[in-house]
Amino acid sequence: MIDLYTWKTPNGRKISIMLEEVGLDYEVHPININEGEQHQKHFLKICPNGKIPAIVDQDNGKSLFESGAILIYLAEKTKQLLPANDYWDIIQWLMWQMANVGPMFGQTHHFLKHHPDASTYASARYHKETLRLYKVLDDHLSENNFMASNFSIADIAIWPWVARFGWHQMNFSDYPHVHRWYLEIASRPSVQKGYDVPSFGEEVPLPTV
């Protein structure tokens, strides 16, 4: 059993999707980041950085934070979605998500979605970088069905950020390979179930093109 401390964000959804994919039992502990629950003492004992997601593995008492580290841990625990023959290809794209997609898409959400009038410069800067990252992703997927040879933790890490495409002022017609990849992953039952964790009755967003 895994205790999952999470909220309905791309980083949180990575882990619930992963847990569904690998078939581990887990108990959801919602951490409402809009209400500041990530700063409560009981959660800070698990994640000193005060960010979701975090887990506690009841098998061994191990607690872990940072979504990339959790994905690797769960992959190694279950011997799934991180095969030896693709290990470094998967890791490099996982790191790409953590160092690029997450921070840059997150700033785009902040300046284009939540505070569109705060800074014209910042909005333009992060939007341009988000579109550049879509192009990197599209170029890679033009020659690969997934981020590595097969579906892996790299896809799980990137997909929930792309699932907020409606906030990115982009058009999937400009990124046809991302579009194909996104829909293929969205059709997986484990992704559909893991997306709505904690449960708010939310369905996977689907593009109209």
C-alpha positions, 0 to 999 in steps of 0.5 A: 500500500502506498500513501499518496499525498497529492492534488489535481496538478500535473505533478500530482497526476503523474503519480496517480497515473503511475500507480494505476499503470503499475497496479499498486494499491494506494490511499489518497490523502488530498493536500489542498494547495489552494488552502495552504495545506502543503504547509501544514506540519504533518505534510512537511514531515514527509516533504520538507519542500512543501510541494505535492506530490509525496508518498509513503510506502507502507511496505518499508516506511520509506517517504519520498517527495519530488515527482521524478524521484517518485516515478523512478522509485515506483518503476524500480519497485515494480520493475515496470516502465523503466526497462534496462535497454531504454534506461538512459533514453527514459531518464534523459526525457524525464529530466527534460520534463523536470528541467524544462516542461514543468518550470516553463509551462508552469510560468506560462500558466501563471502569466497567461492563464492566471495573471495575463495582465501582470507582465507583457514581457513575461507572458511573451517570454514564457509563451515563446518557450512553451511553444519551443518545447512543443516543437522539441516534443513534436520533432522527437515524436515524429520519429518515435511512438513514445519518448523511448521505445515503449510507453514509460515513466517519461511519457507519464511525466510529460503527458499531464503537462500537455493535458493543460494545452488549453492554457498554452495558447497553442494549436495541436494542428501545429504539432501533429505528432504530439497530438497523436501521442497525446490521444494515444496516452489519453485512451489508456484506462489507467490514465483516465482513472489516474487523472481524476485523483483526488476525485472531482469527477474531472475527465481527461481534456481532449483537443477538438482538432 
